[in-house]
Amino acid sequence: MRVSKRFVTVCVMCAAVLDGAGVRDAWAQETYWPTHGWRYSSPEAQGMDSQVLAGAFDYIRDRHTPIHSLTIVRNGYVVLDDYFWPFMDGQFHDVASVTKSVTSTLVEIAIGKHELELRQPLTSVFNQQRIANLDQQKKRMTIEHLLTMTSGLDCHASLGEITLSQMRKSADWTEFMLDLPMRDEPGSHFEYCSGGMHIISSAITKATGLSALDFARHELFNPLGIGNVAWPADGQGVSYGWGDLHLEPRDMAKLAYLWLNNGRWEDRQLVPEKLMDAAIQGHSLPMSSDTKYGYGFWIYPNRQPPLFEALGRGGQRISVSPEKNVVVVFTGGEFEPGDIGTFIGRAIKSDQPMPENPSAASRLTAAVKDAATPPRPVPPIPQPLRIVSGRRYTLAANPIDLKSFVLTFSGTEVAQLQLELGHRSDPVRPIGLDGVPRVSAGCRRALNIDPLRALNIDQALSC
């Protein structure tokens, strides 16, 4: 008798005990890994309710939530992978401070390869570098202290991360951070410090001779099958340790799946298991009593189910629940993922497959299609805009040397903008009139083909 792989999988799940670990162990008998692409499943086959997930789309639509993508993986299968117009499948996204969790993972890999040590003093990593304000407290500062945001450095997250801003204006970012005076004993006080993660990235480069990006390509991204990546570097070639890594949402889910599986991928232990386990334990205490901080991860041990997350500004988030064997990836522009996460939590109904629900599946499919559809055309252009159209407006002297601009309104959906910057005229750029951003060809090239360098003001304005 021939038995299908699907039948075997269902039988294995049905035999599992009804706790998260049991489900994970049952599904672990599948040899599938998403290195070369994810497998897809209906939500019901993974114990999730399509009707509840469709309700999340109603919430997003009714509140005009600026979400860009939503990816849900349960038991290793993608049950939802949606892109909200104008963001599209195949585009990578700035993951902001989710980068910190990736930097943490990379330094753990370097430690596993005996390139660095977790409790290694920073003075021994940068032993050829003159470090200012070098007192006994600073000599006790280790890699672990930087990972847990307890370095003791006089680093401030207030006023829009003022220390990060000061660092980025300096000639040598690593030197700036290492030279800061100490404010606290290392390990005694949590202070969110993005610049500390840049020191970690610099330590990876010191130890391996590679930028964090190149080290990641060899030791992390390539093994996971992640290819579409951008990660800018500072003037010394050090990848930004705190942010601005660009990844596709499904590749963000691959990272989460690595973390969910204790640092293992296929037949390789990419991240030492003990370090991966330690990374998602609470080592320091931010102000919120519900939250702890691990090694570059935010930990929520008291939530039901418990979970850990990689967080970035604007709503970039990777949530991992080992108990429910689920991974959720959000990208967007200034929204609260937790509002949508409520629907996802309610959608998890069982740790076993449920009967298919054709009507709910149809509703969810329609919602996904609608989310990716451009808005309807706007009303005709009002008369005042017709008067403005095509006229050149000259500006007074300004810091960015913008001399003049011309706006041309020739349709209801798109206008054209031309800027005069300094002594040159910029190419004509499209501007959406229908609530949908337009990306010019020049900006697309700058962002997607050569994204490893920061855009200058001319390029930024052109976008």
MARGU-103816 format. One record per residue (C-alpha): residue number from 0; residue in one letter; x, y, z. Coordinates in steps of 0.02 Angstrom, whole numbers, plus 50000, padded with zeros to 5 digits. Example, Ala and Ser with C-alpha at 12.3 -4.5 7.8 and 13.67 -1.06 7.14 Angstrom:
{0,'A',{50615,49775,50390}}
{1,'S',{50684,49947,50357}}
***
This chain:
{0,'M',{50000,50000,50000}}
{1,'R',{50066,50173,49953}}
{2,'V',{50057,50304,50091}}
{3,'S',{50073,50489,50052}}
{4,'K',{50192,50601,50144}}
{5,'R',{50045,50712,50192}}
{6,'F',{49957,50563,50273}}
{7,'V',{50112,50520,50373}}
{8,'T',{50130,50700,50431}}
{9,'V',{49950,50708,50491}}
{10,'C',{49967,50543,50584}}
{11,'V',{50125,50602,50670}}
{12,'M',{50038,50762,50727}}
{13,'C',{49885,50670,50789}}
{14,'A',{49996,50558,50894}}
{15,'A',{50082,50706,50975}}
{16,'V',{50035,50764,51147}}
{17,'L',{49940,50928,51154}}
{18,'D',{50080,51041,51213}}
{19,'G',{50195,51151,51112}}
{20,'A',{50349,51043,51137}}
{21,'G',{50253,50890,51081}}
{22,'V',{50197,50975,50922}}
{23,'R',{50374,51034,50884}}
{24,'D',{50444,50860,50912}}
{25,'A',{50312,50785,50800}}
{26,'W',{50343,50904,50658}}
{27,'A',{50531,50888,50681}}
{28,'Q',{50517,50715,50604}}
{29,'E',{50490,50803,50437}}
{30,'T',{50659,50823,50351}}
{31,'Y',{50602,50979,50258}}
{32,'W',{50696,51142,50283}}
{33,'P',{50651,51302,50190}}
{34,'T',{50827,51334,50125}}
{35,'H',{50771,51336,49944}}
{36,'G',{50595,51398,49975}}
{37,'W',{50453,51382,50098}}
{38,'R',{50313,51257,50086}}
{39,'Y',{50137,51324,50100}}
{40,'S',{49985,51262,50193}}
{41,'S',{49808,51313,50234}}
{42,'P',{49791,51389,50407}}
{43,'E',{49672,51250,50460}}
{44,'A',{49800,51114,50418}}
{45,'Q',{49914,51197,50547}}
{46,'G',{49780,51222,50679}}
{47,'M',{49738,51402,50635}}
{48,'D',{49571,51484,50593}}
{49,'S',{49559,51571,50424}}
{50,'Q',{49403,51666,50481}}
{51,'V',{49497,51751,50622}}
{52,'L',{49644,51792,50508}}
{53,'A',{49524,51870,50383}}
{54,'G',{49461,51979,50526}}
{55,'A',{49636,52049,50544}}
{56,'F',{49624,52115,50366}}
{57,'D',{49460,52201,50408}}
{58,'Y',{49547,52285,50555}}
{59,'I',{49693,52340,50445}}
{60,'R',{49577,52408,50309}}
{61,'D',{49458,52499,50426}}
{62,'R',{49598,52586,50520}}
{63,'H',{49708,52619,50369}}
{64,'T',{49850,52531,50459}}
{65,'P',{50016,52568,50370}}
{66,'I',{50074,52387,50366}}
{67,'H',{50184,52329,50221}}
{68,'S',{50188,52141,50243}}
{69,'L',{50128,52000,50355}}
{70,'T',{50202,51826,50354}}
{71,'I',{50147,51685,50470}}
{72,'V',{50238,51518,50482}}
{73,'R',{50173,51375,50589}}
{74,'N',{50254,51204,50604}}
{75,'G',{50374,51258,50467}}
{76,'Y',{50237,51296,50341}}
{77,'V',{50187,51468,50277}}
{78,'V',{50002,51491,50313}}
{79,'L',{49996,51675,50265}}
{80,'D',{50115,51780,50160}}
{81,'D',{50036,51946,50114}}
{82,'Y',{50100,52110,50042}}
{83,'F',{50004,52272,50058}}
{84,'W',{50006,52393,49912}}
{85,'P',{50124,52473,49864}}
{86,'F',{50245,52352,49949}}
{87,'M',{50264,52196,49842}}
{88,'D',{50330,52019,49850}}
{89,'G',{50515,52012,49807}}
{90,'Q',{50561,52180,49883}}
{91,'F',{50675,52188,50032}}
{92,'H',{50636,52301,50179}}
{93,'D',{50735,52402,50304}}
{94,'V',{50715,52297,50461}}
{95,'A',{50781,52437,50575}}
{96,'S',{50831,52373,50747}}
{97,'V',{50785,52194,50705}}
{98,'T',{50965,52207,50645}}
{99,'K',{51023,52199,50825}}
{100,'S',{50957,52021,50841}}
{101,'V',{51052,51973,50683}}
{102,'T',{51211,52055,50748}}
{103,'S',{51188,51956,50910}}
{104,'T',{51169,51795,50811}}
{105,'L',{51327,51832,50712}}
{106,'V',{51434,51863,50866}}
{107,'E',{51369,51699,50940}}
{108,'I',{51424,51611,50781}}
{109,'A',{51595,51695,50796}}
{110,'I',{51606,51638,50977}}
{111,'G',{51563,51461,50923}}
{112,'K',{51706,51468,50798}}
{113,'H',{51822,51525,50939}}
{114,'E',{51850,51695,50858}}
{115,'L',{51782,51786,51010}}
{116,'E',{51726,51748,51188}}
{117,'L',{51561,51798,51269}}
{118,'R',{51642,51872,51424}}
{119,'Q',{51793,51939,51334}}
{120,'P',{51839,52116,51390}}
{121,'L',{51822,52244,51251}}
{122,'T',{51997,52304,51289}}
{123,'S',{52067,52137,51231}}
{124,'V',{51965,52140,51071}}
{125,'F',{52027,52315,51028}}
{126,'N',{52197,52295,51110}}
{127,'Q',{52288,52388,50971}}
{128,'Q',{52176,52539,50987}}
{129,'R',{52200,52684,51105}}
{130,'I',{52040,52701,51208}}
{131,'A',{51999,52862,51300}}
{132,'N',{51924,52869,51476}}
{133,'L',{51997,52697,51509}}
{134,'D',{51960,52665,51693}}
{135,'Q',{51936,52504,51790}}
{136,'Q',{51749,52499,51750}}
{137,'K',{51781,52509,51564}}
{138,'K',{51912,52372,51578}}
{139,'R',{51775,52259,51649}}
{140,'M',{51655,52291,51504}}
{141,'T',{51629,52133,51399}}
{142,'I',{51543,52078,51240}}
{143,'E',{51403,52007,51347}}
{144,'H',{51372,52176,51427}}
{145,'L',{51350,52255,51255}}
{146,'L',{51231,52116,51201}}
{147,'T',{51121,52143,51355}}
{148,'M',{51123,52334,51345}}
{149,'T',{51212,52344,51512}}
{150,'S',{51381,52410,51453}}
{151,'G',{51386,52552,51579}}
{152,'L',{51440,52673,51443}}
{153,'D',{51373,52850,51451}}
{154,'C',{51253,52810,51309}}
{155,'H',{51078,52887,51302}}
{156,'A',{50922,52827,51211}}
{157,'S',{50828,52988,51251}}
{158,'L',{50799,53131,51127}}
{159,'G',{50786,53012,50980}}
{160,'E',{50940,52912,51029}}
{161,'I',{51052,53063,51045}}
{162,'T',{51211,52961,51070}}
{163,'L',{51179,52868,50908}}
{164,'S',{51158,53034,50817}}
{165,'Q',{51321,53099,50891}}
{166,'M',{51411,52938,50843}}
{167,'R',{51352,52953,50662}}
{168,'K',{51422,53129,50651}}
{169,'S',{51594,53072,50710}}
{170,'A',{51738,53021,50596}}
{171,'D',{51759,52846,50671}}
{172,'W',{51602,52772,50747}}
{173,'T',{51686,52629,50840}}
{174,'E',{51815,52746,50914}}
{175,'F',{51679,52868,50967}}
{176,'M',{51584,52732,51061}}
{177,'L',{51737,52655,51142}}
{178,'D',{51796,52827,51200}}
{179,'L',{51635,52869,51292}}
{180,'P',{51655,52887,51480}}
{181,'M',{51576,52759,51595}}
{182,'R',{51417,52803,51687}}
{183,'D',{51380,52638,51777}}
{184,'E',{51464,52478,51827}}
{185,'P',{51449,52356,51681}}
{186,'G',{51303,52237,51706}}
{187,'S',{51215,52346,51834}}
{188,'H',{51096,52453,51730}}
{189,'F',{50996,52431,51569}}
{190,'E',{51012,52573,51444}}
{191,'Y',{50959,52546,51264}}
{192,'C',{51116,52587,51165}}
{193,'S',{51120,52562,50977}}
{194,'G',{51302,52616,50969}}
{195,'G',{51348,52470,51082}}
{196,'M',{51287,52351,50947}}
{197,'H',{51398,52442,50823}}
{198,'I',{51545,52400,50935}}
{199,'I',{51490,52217,50923}}
{200,'S',{51490,52228,50733}}
{201,'S',{51663,52306,50740}}
{202,'A',{51721,52165,50856}}
{203,'I',{51662,52037,50727}}
{204,'T',{51766,52126,50596}}
{205,'K',{51918,52134,50711}}
{206,'A',{51907,51948,50749}}
{207,'T',{51864,51880,50577}}
{208,'G',{51937,52006,50456}}
{209,'L',{51765,52019,50374}}
{210,'S',{51626,52145,50388}}
{211,'A',{51472,52080,50477}}
{212,'L',{51386,52074,50307}}
{213,'D',{51522,51965,50228}}
{214,'F',{51535,51857,50384}}
{215,'A',{51345,51835,50379}}
{216,'R',{51350,51786,50196}}
{217,'H',{51473,51646,50234}}
{218,'E',{51406,51585,50400}}
{219,'L',{51221,51632,50407}}
{220,'F',{51136,51698,50250}}
{221,'N',{51206,51573,50125}}
{222,'P',{51167,51419,50232}}
{223,'L',{50988,51482,50253}}
{224,'G',{50968,51519,50068}}
{225,'I',{50957,51708,50095}}
{226,'G',{51024,51805,49946}}
{227,'N',{50934,51972,49929}}
{228,'V',{51022,52070,50066}}
{229,'A',{51088,52246,50091}}
{230,'W',{51180,52310,50243}}
{231,'P',{51269,52479,50242}}
{232,'A',{51437,52507,50323}}
{233,'D',{51523,52655,50406}}
{234,'G',{51677,52743,50341}}
{235,'Q',{51789,52605,50410}}
{236,'G',{51691,52466,50325}}
{237,'V',{51600,52410,50483}}
{238,'S',{51421,52353,50449}}
{239,'Y',{51292,52451,50548}}
{240,'G',{51275,52342,50701}}
{241,'W',{51114,52422,50761}}
{242,'G',{51005,52442,50606}}
{243,'D',{50972,52469,50421}}
{244,'L',{50993,52287,50370}}
{245,'H',{50876,52253,50223}}
{246,'L',{50791,52084,50203}}
{247,'E',{50640,52008,50119}}
{248,'P',{50501,51959,50240}}
{249,'R',{50511,51772,50200}}
{250,'D',{50698,51780,50234}}
{251,'M',{50662,51865,50400}}
{252,'A',{50554,51713,50436}}
{253,'K',{50702,51599,50396}}
{254,'L',{50803,51686,50531}}
{255,'A',{50659,51663,50650}}
{256,'Y',{50649,51478,50605}}
{257,'L',{50834,51461,50644}}
{258,'W',{50805,51541,50814}}
{259,'L',{50652,51433,50843}}
{260,'N',{50757,51278,50809}}
{261,'N',{50891,51323,50936}}
{262,'G',{51016,51383,50806}}
{263,'R',{51008,51224,50701}}
{264,'W',{50981,51222,50513}}
{265,'E',{50973,51061,50414}}
{266,'D',{51118,50955,50477}}
{267,'R',{51220,51100,50547}}
{268,'Q',{51220,51185,50715}}
{269,'L',{51252,51361,50648}}
{270,'V',{51233,51446,50817}}
{271,'P',{51298,51353,50970}}
{272,'E',{51144,51284,51057}}
{273,'K',{51194,51346,51230}}
{274,'L',{51222,51522,51163}}
{275,'M',{51058,51522,51066}}
{276,'D',{50968,51466,51223}}
{277,'A',{51054,51601,51325}}
{278,'A',{51012,51733,51194}}
{279,'I',{50825,51713,51224}}
{280,'Q',{50836,51715,51413}}
{281,'G',{50810,51876,51511}}
{282,'H',{50978,51948,51565}}
{283,'S',{50930,52128,51599}}
{284,'L',{50773,52221,51649}}
{285,'P',{50706,52369,51549}}
{286,'M',{50580,52482,51633}}
{287,'S',{50430,52372,51589}}
{288,'S',{50402,52233,51717}}
{289,'D',{50330,52123,51579}}
{290,'T',{50487,52133,51474}}
{291,'K',{50663,52067,51487}}
{292,'Y',{50810,52085,51370}}
{293,'G',{50920,51943,51313}}
{294,'Y',{51062,51950,51189}}
{295,'G',{50985,52071,51064}}
{296,'F',{50809,52001,51091}}
{297,'W',{50658,52062,51187}}
{298,'I',{50589,51926,51300}}
{299,'Y',{50409,51910,51364}}
{300,'P',{50409,51762,51484}}
{301,'N',{50241,51805,51565}}
{302,'R',{50138,51816,51408}}
{303,'Q',{50026,51675,51353}}
{304,'P',{50104,51597,51258}}
{305,'P',{50279,51656,51306}}
{306,'L',{50376,51728,51161}}
{307,'F',{50532,51823,51110}}
{308,'E',{50550,51955,50977}}
{309,'A',{50668,52054,50867}}
{310,'L',{50600,52231,50862}}
{311,'G',{50630,52380,50748}}
{312,'R',{50560,52555,50734}}
{313,'G',{50404,52582,50632}}
{314,'G',{50332,52409,50663}}
{315,'Q',{50470,52295,50598}}
{316,'R',{50452,52139,50703}}
{317,'I',{50493,51954,50709}}
{318,'S',{50393,51863,50843}}
{319,'V',{50435,51685,50892}}
{320,'S',{50329,51573,51004}}
{321,'P',{50417,51407,51036}}
{322,'E',{50268,51340,51134}}
{323,'K',{50152,51363,50985}}
{324,'N',{50287,51329,50853}}
{325,'V',{50240,51489,50764}}
{326,'V',{50338,51630,50683}}
{327,'V',{50263,51798,50632}}
{328,'V',{50350,51932,50529}}
{329,'F',{50285,52110,50513}}
{330,'T',{50353,52254,50410}}
{331,'G',{50276,52425,50394}}
{332,'G',{50284,52611,50422}}
{333,'E',{50242,52669,50598}}
{334,'F',{50109,52548,50660}}
{335,'E',{50087,52437,50811}}
{336,'P',{50105,52252,50764}}
{337,'G',{50032,52199,50930}}
{338,'D',{49861,52258,50872}}
{339,'I',{49866,52132,50730}}
{340,'G',{49954,52004,50838}}
{341,'T',{49796,51991,50942}}
{342,'F',{49705,51916,50792}}
{343,'I',{49848,51795,50759}}
{344,'G',{49845,51735,50938}}
{345,'R',{49657,51704,50929}}
{346,'A',{49679,51614,50763}}
{347,'I',{49785,51479,50844}}
{348,'K',{49647,51359,50892}}
{349,'S',{49732,51189,50899}}
{350,'D',{49898,51099,50902}}
{351,'Q',{49828,50975,50776}}
{352,'P',{49755,50996,50601}}
{353,'M',{49575,51059,50596}}
{354,'P',{49440,51029,50464}}
{355,'E',{49456,51142,50313}}
{356,'N',{49336,51290,50307}}
{357,'P',{49305,51332,50123}}
{358,'S',{49201,51488,50155}}
{359,'A',{49330,51560,50277}}
{360,'A',{49471,51514,50158}}
{361,'S',{49381,51605,50018}}
{362,'R',{49358,51759,50126}}
{363,'L',{49543,51758,50175}}
{364,'T',{49597,51738,49993}}
{365,'A',{49490,51886,49943}}
{366,'A',{49563,51991,50085}}
{367,'V',{49741,51950,50032}}
{368,'K',{49702,51997,49852}}
{369,'D',{49618,52158,49904}}
{370,'A',{49767,52209,50012}}
{371,'A',{49883,52196,49862}}
{372,'T',{49767,52295,49746}}
{373,'P',{49803,52479,49709}}
{374,'P',{49671,52603,49770}}
{375,'R',{49533,52663,49656}}
{376,'P',{49562,52818,49550}}
{377,'V',{49543,52986,49634}}
{378,'P',{49421,53124,49580}}
{379,'P',{49470,53246,49442}}
{380,'I',{49606,53374,49478}}
{381,'P',{49532,53532,49558}}
{382,'Q',{49551,53696,49466}}
{383,'P',{49682,53774,49585}}
{384,'L',{49803,53634,49543}}
{385,'R',{49780,53668,49358}}
{386,'I',{49837,53846,49390}}
{387,'V',{49993,53785,49483}}
{388,'S',{50032,53653,49353}}
{389,'G',{50188,53684,49250}}
{390,'R',{50242,53843,49339}}
{391,'R',{50417,53859,49408}}
{392,'Y',{50429,53915,49590}}
{393,'T',{50594,53988,49652}}
{394,'L',{50647,53965,49833}}
{395,'A',{50750,54073,49950}}
{396,'A',{50921,54012,50004}}
{397,'N',{50909,53852,50105}}
{398,'P',{51026,53720,50183}}
{399,'I',{50999,53591,50045}}
{400,'D',{51025,53716,49903}}
{401,'L',{50855,53682,49824}}
{402,'K',{50837,53822,49696}}
{403,'S',{50667,53790,49619}}
{404,'F',{50535,53661,49578}}
{405,'V',{50401,53628,49449}}
{406,'L',{50244,53525,49479}}
{407,'T',{50146,53462,49330}}
{408,'F',{49972,53391,49351}}
{409,'S',{49922,53297,49195}}
{410,'G',{49813,53159,49268}}
{411,'T',{49714,53108,49420}}
{412,'E',{49834,52978,49490}}
{413,'V',{50011,53041,49461}}
{414,'A',{50093,53212,49457}}
{415,'Q',{50269,53253,49398}}
{416,'L',{50399,53345,49501}}
{417,'Q',{50561,53422,49439}}
{418,'L',{50687,53496,49560}}
{419,'E',{50831,53615,49528}}
{420,'L',{50968,53569,49651}}
{421,'G',{51121,53679,49653}}
{422,'H',{51175,53704,49473}}
{423,'R',{51084,53557,49397}}
{424,'S',{50906,53507,49356}}
{425,'D',{50850,53340,49424}}
{426,'P',{50757,53217,49312}}
{427,'V',{50567,53221,49319}}
{428,'R',{50500,53115,49463}}
{429,'P',{50325,53042,49486}}
{430,'I',{50219,53086,49638}}
{431,'G',{50063,52989,49685}}
{432,'L',{49900,53086,49702}}
{433,'D',{49796,52935,49752}}
{434,'G',{49875,52899,49920}}
{435,'V',{50000,52779,49841}}
{436,'P',{50186,52822,49843}}
{437,'R',{50279,52815,49677}}
{438,'V',{50461,52765,49667}}
{439,'S',{50562,52842,49527}}
{440,'A',{50678,52738,49419}}
{441,'G',{50833,52825,49484}}
{442,'C',{50782,52799,49664}}
{443,'R',{50740,52616,49632}}
{444,'R',{50915,52590,49561}}
{445,'A',{50994,52676,49711}}
{446,'L',{50892,52575,49837}}
{447,'N',{50888,52404,49754}}
{448,'I',{51048,52392,49653}}
{449,'D',{51171,52491,49757}}
{450,'P',{51092,52501,49931}}
{451,'L',{51253,52474,50027}}
{452,'R',{51295,52658,50031}}
{453,'A',{51190,52790,50114}}
{454,'L',{51090,52902,49999}}
{455,'N',{51151,53081,49991}}
{456,'I',{51029,53226,49999}}
{457,'D',{51011,53236,49809}}
{458,'Q',{50961,53052,49801}}
{459,'A',{50847,53067,49950}}
{460,'L',{50754,53212,49873}}
{461,'S',{50743,53120,49708}}
{462,'C',{50653,52977,49796}}
***
